[in-house]
Amino acid sequence: MNTLISDKEIISQIYFIRGKKIMLDFHIASLYGVETRTLKQNLKRNINRFPDDFMFQLTPTEWKELITNCDNLGGAKFSPATPFAFTEQGVAMLSGILRSEKAISVNIAVMRAFVKMRELIDDNKDIRTKMDELEKKYDKQFKIVFDALRELIVQNNEPRNAIGFKTGNKK
């Protein structure tokens, strides 16, 4: 199958909010090739298909925090309305209300990106667990190294003399 959008592009538009992986309405609309207002109109016509665990609207505080932390929101960050956030199940449900061929193809790509992201997160957990086990196992053997590192960290926190041109005026 010819992929319309790269996994990397989709994954860059997935955020963690309220402990869930979500995509924002304007990103989804852009991927599907429809206007955000069209997506929202279809959503309102089929609101009973979207319970709280499929879709929710961001609070103004969540939206401001997301704007502060993310640089890939484009012009949407100036919108006075807070966007809708769709979980993986919500994105899947959107394919039922947006029935174009492009929407179906994009939806498949988005679902694959969510799966790939879940796999990456699971791999990270395995690596973290293995590192914790190694640290416990070899902590005593590397105590000298850890002590030396701690000593270097403490030394780097000592105040240093300023460098550069010095004038007679001290303020």
C-alpha positions in Angstrom: 0.0 0.0 0.0 1.2 3.4 -0.9 1.6 5.4 2.4 0.2 8.9 2.2 1.9 10.2 5.3 5.0 9.0 7.1 4.7 7.5 10.6 7.1 10.1 11.8 4.8 12.9 10.7 1.8 11.3 12.5 3.8 10.5 15.6 4.9 14.1 15.9 1.2 15.0 16.1 0.4 12.6 19.0 0.5 14.2 22.4 0.1 12.9 26.0 -2.7 14.7 27.8 -4.7 13.4 30.8 -2.5 10.3 30.7 -3.8 9.4 27.2 -2.2 9.5 23.7 -4.3 11.9 21.7 -4.4 13.8 18.4 -5.9 17.2 18.0 -8.9 18.0 15.7 -7.0 20.4 13.4 -4.2 17.9 12.9 -6.7 15.2 12.0 -8.6 17.5 9.7 -5.4 18.4 7.9 -4.5 14.7 7.5 -7.9 13.9 6.2 -7.9 16.8 3.8 -11.0 18.5 5.3 -11.5 21.8 7.1 -11.5 21.7 10.9 -15.0 23.1 10.9 -16.2 20.3 8.6 -14.7 17.7 11.0 -16.4 19.4 14.0 -19.8 19.6 12.2 -19.6 15.8 11.5 -18.6 15.2 15.0 -21.5 17.2 16.4 -23.9 15.3 14.2 -22.6 12.0 15.5 -21.6 13.0 19.1 -23.2 9.8 20.6 -20.4 7.8 18.9 -17.7 9.7 21.0 -17.8 9.0 24.7 -15.3 10.7 27.0 -12.7 8.0 26.6 -12.8 8.5 22.7 -12.8 12.3 22.6 -12.7 15.3 24.9 -12.3 19.0 24.6 -9.1 20.5 26.1 -9.6 23.0 29.0 -8.1 26.5 28.4 -5.3 25.6 30.9 -4.4 22.4 29.0 -4.5 24.3 25.7 -2.2 27.1 27.0 0.2 24.5 28.4 0.3 22.6 25.1 0.9 25.9 23.2 3.8 26.7 25.6 5.4 23.3 25.2 4.9 22.5 21.5 6.1 24.3 18.5 4.3 22.4 15.7 0.8 23.8 16.3 1.0 26.4 13.5 -1.7 29.0 13.3 -4.0 26.9 15.4 -2.4 28.2 18.6 -4.1 31.6 17.9 -7.5 30.1 17.8 -9.8 31.3 20.6 -11.6 27.9 20.8 -9.9 25.0 22.5 -9.5 22.0 20.3 -11.0 18.5 20.6 -8.6 15.7 21.5 -9.2 12.3 20.0 -7.8 9.1 21.6 -6.8 6.1 19.4 -10.4 4.8 19.6 -11.8 8.2 18.7 -9.6 8.4 15.6 -10.8 5.0 14.6 -14.4 6.1 15.1 -13.8 9.2 12.9 -13.4 6.9 9.9 -17.0 5.9 10.3 -18.2 9.5 10.0 -15.7 10.8 7.4 -16.2 8.3 4.6 -13.9 9.5 1.8 -11.2 7.2 0.4 -8.5 9.5 1.7 -10.0 9.5 5.2 -10.0 5.7 5.2 -6.3 5.5 3.9 -5.2 8.2 6.4 -7.0 6.5 9.2 -5.2 3.2 8.5 -1.9 5.1 8.6 -2.8 6.8 11.9 -3.8 3.5 13.5 -0.4 2.0 12.4 1.4 5.0 13.9 -0.4 4.6 17.3 0.6 0.9 17.3 4.2 1.8 16.5 4.3 4.4 19.2 2.9 1.8 21.7 5.7 -0.6 20.7 8.3 2.1 21.1 7.0 2.9 24.6 7.0 -0.8 25.6 10.6 -1.1 24.3 11.6 1.9 26.4 10.1 0.2 29.5 12.2 -2.9 28.9 15.4 -1.0 28.5 14.7 1.0 31.7 14.0 -2.2 33.6 17.3 -3.7 32.4 19.2 -0.6 33.3 17.8 -0.6 36.8 18.7 -4.3 37.2 22.3 -3.6 36.0 22.6 -0.7 38.3 21.5 -2.7 41.3 23.8 -5.6 40.3 26.9 -3.6 39.6 26.4 -0.7 42.0 29.0 -1.9 44.5 31.6 -2.6 41.7 31.2 0.9 40.3 31.0 2.7 43.6 34.3 4.3 42.9 33.1 5.6 39.5 29.8 6.9 41.0 31.7 8.6 43.9 34.1 10.3 41.4 31.2 11.5 39.3 29.5 12.9 42.4 32.7 14.7 43.4 33.0 16.3 39.9 29.4 17.5 40.1 30.0 19.1 43.5 33.2 20.8 42.2 31.4 22.2 39.2 28.9 24.0 41.5 31.6 26.1 43.1 31.4 29.9 42.2 34.0 30.9 39.5 35.7 34.2 38.9 34.1 36.2 36.1 36.2 36.4 32.9 36.4 39.2 30.4 37.3 42.9 30.5 37.1 44.4 33.9 36.5 48.1 34.6 37.2 49.9 37.8 33.5 50.4 38.4 31.9 47.8 40.6 28.2 47.6 40.9 
